[in-house]
């Protein structure tokens, strides 16, 4: 059997993408990425006290024509937050290090140690060594993968909410990623990856009962 026939197998992987937090403070001109950096440096555990609501609103907050309407003074909107993938193109080739999500933190050390080996072999190590298989990110639309991506997106927006000074995250959007092909006759969607990004509103709740997670 020719070696090149093994390449499709060796080019797969079992790691997962991490997500980049985005913080847009309410009522302020965005002049710095510092809130994003603060959020990105947090662990999931540091933002565990941030409550998350998906598909529901607490009493005192309602939907209006232009978004959320605050009806109870105990709530204050502090930022819009979002989570987007940290793409792993270079790390999948063994050319750079990758910031794996907290639930796969062991890969940072395991895979990072192999990057120099990929450099000196002009990426051959990443293609031919079975030890690099756990370092390649692969995302599918299988239900378990979609559920895990949803969890990581929510954890990322939790960190963004914490960095913005909020303690309540109201999720407003969980979205897919589409791939399109364009020709002279127009474009068409050729692929969809489910659950690849999220958006929400970070709120400071100054008191009241526990809202749940």
C-alpha positions in Angstrom: 0.0 0.0 0.0 1.4 3.4 -1.0 2.2 5.8 1.8 0.2 8.7 0.1 -2.9 6.6 0.6 -2.5 7.1 4.3 -2.5 10.9 4.1 -6.3 11.4 4.4 -6.2 9.4 7.6 -3.2 11.2 9.0 -4.7 14.6 8.1 -7.7 14.1 10.3 -7.7 14.9 14.0 -9.8 14.9 17.2 -9.1 18.3 18.8 -11.7 21.1 19.0 -11.6 24.8 18.1 -11.4 27.4 20.9 -13.3 30.7 20.7 -12.3 34.3 20.9 -14.3 36.6 23.1 -15.4 40.0 21.9 -16.5 42.8 24.2 -18.1 46.1 23.0 -18.7 48.2 26.1 -22.1 49.9 26.0 -22.1 53.6 25.2 -18.4 53.8 24.6 -16.3 54.1 21.4 -14.2 50.9 21.1 -10.6 52.2 21.2 -8.8 49.2 22.7 -8.8 45.4 22.6 -8.0 45.3 26.4 -11.4 43.9 27.4 -11.1 41.1 24.9 -7.6 40.3 26.2 -8.8 40.3 29.8 -11.6 37.9 28.8 -9.4 35.7 26.8 -6.9 35.3 29.6 -9.6 34.1 32.0 -10.3 30.5 32.7 -13.8 29.2 32.5 -13.8 28.8 36.2 -13.2 32.5 36.8 -16.5 33.3 35.1 -18.5 30.6 36.6 -20.5 33.1 38.7 -22.0 34.7 35.5 -25.5 33.5 35.0 -26.6 32.5 31.4 -30.1 32.7 29.9 -30.8 31.3 26.5 -34.2 31.7 24.9 -35.7 33.4 28.0 -35.6 36.7 29.9 -35.8 37.5 33.6 -38.7 39.5 35.0 -37.9 43.2 34.4 -36.3 42.8 31.0 -38.3 42.5 27.7 -37.8 42.5 24.0 -38.5 45.8 22.2 -38.4 46.8 18.5 -34.7 47.8 18.8 -33.5 45.1 21.3 -33.7 44.6 25.0 -35.7 46.9 27.1 -34.7 47.3 30.7 -37.8 47.8 32.9 -36.2 47.1 36.3 -33.5 49.5 37.6 -31.6 46.7 39.2 -30.4 45.7 35.7 -27.9 47.7 33.7 -26.6 46.8 30.2 -22.8 47.0 30.3 -21.7 45.5 26.9 -22.5 43.6 23.8 -20.5 40.4 23.8 -19.7 37.7 21.2 -17.7 34.6 20.6 -16.0 33.6 17.3 -13.7 30.7 16.4 -10.0 30.9 16.8 -9.1 29.2 13.5 -6.4 26.6 13.6 -5.0 26.6 10.1 -1.4 27.1 11.1 -1.5 24.8 14.0 -3.1 22.0 11.9 0.0 22.2 9.8 2.2 22.1 12.8 3.5 25.6 12.0 2.3 27.4 15.2 1.0 26.8 18.7 -2.8 26.7 19.4 -4.8 27.9 22.4 -7.0 24.9 22.9 -10.2 25.3 25.0 -10.1 24.8 28.8 -11.6 21.3 28.6 -8.7 20.2 26.3 -5.9 22.2 28.1 -3.6 19.2 28.1 -3.2 19.5 24.3 -1.5 22.9 24.7 1.6 21.2 26.2 1.4 17.9 24.3 1.0 19.6 20.9 3.2 22.6 21.6 6.1 20.3 22.2 5.7 18.9 18.7 5.6 22.2 16.8 9.4 22.6 16.7 9.6 19.1 15.3 7.3 20.2 12.5 9.4 23.2 11.9 12.6 21.3 11.4 10.9 18.7 9.2 9.1 21.3 7.1 5.7 20.2 8.4 6.3 16.5 7.6 6.1 15.7 11.3 2.5 17.0 11.5 1.5 15.0 8.4 3.2 11.7 9.1 3.5 11.3 12.8 0.5 9.6 14.5 1.4 11.6 17.7 0.1 14.7 16.0 -3.3 13.3 15.4 -4.7 14.7 18.7 -3.5 18.2 17.7 -5.5 18.7 14.6 -8.9 20.4 15.0 -11.9 18.7 13.3 -15.4 20.0 13.6 -18.4 18.0 12.4 -22.2 18.4 12.6 -22.6 15.3 14.7 -24.9 16.1 17.7 -22.2 15.6 20.3 -19.8 18.0 18.4 -22.6 20.6 18.0 -23.4 20.4 21.8 -19.8 20.8 22.7 -19.4 23.8 20.5 -22.4 25.4 22.0 -21.0 24.8 25.5 -17.6 26.4 24.5 -19.4 29.4 22.9 -21.4 30.0 26.0 -18.3 29.7 28.3 -16.5 32.2 26.1 -19.3 34.7 26.3 -19.4 34.2 30.0 -15.8 35.3 30.2 -16.6 38.3 28.0 -19.5 39.2 30.3 -17.2 38.9 33.4 -14.6 41.1 31.7 -17.2 43.8 31.0 -18.3 43.9 34.6 -21.5 41.9 34.2 -22.9 39.0 36.0 -25.8 38.0 33.7 -25.5 37.0 30.1 -28.5 37.0 27.9 -27.8 35.1 24.7 -29.3 36.7 21.6 -27.9 34.6 18.8 -26.2 31.2 18.2 -25.2 30.9 14.6 -23.9 28.7 11.9 -21.1 29.2 9.4 -21.9 29.0 5.7 -19.5 28.4 2.8 -20.5 29.7 -0.6 -19.4 29.2 -4.1 -19.6 32.0 -6.6 -19.7 31.8 -10.4 -20.6 34.2 -13.2 -24.2 33.1 -12.7 -24.3 33.8 -9.0 -23.6 32.1 -5.8 -24.8 29.1 -3.8 -24.3 27.7 -0.3 -22.1 24.6 -0.5 -21.6 23.9 3.1 -22.9 24.6 6.6 -21.2 24.1 10.0 -23.7 24.3 12.8 -23.2 26.3 16.0 -20.0 28.2 15.2 -20.5 31.6 16.8 -22.6 33.5 19.4 -23.7 36.9 20.4 -25.3 38.2 23.6 -25.8 41.1 26.0 -23.8 41.5 29.2 -25.9 42.8 32.1 -25.0 43.9 35.6 -27.7 42.6 38.0 -27.4 44.5 41.3 -29.6 42.1 43.3 -32.5 39.7 43.4 -33.0 36.0 43.4 -30.7 33.5 41.6 -31.8 33.3 38.0 -30.3 29.9 37.2 -27.7 29.0 34.6 
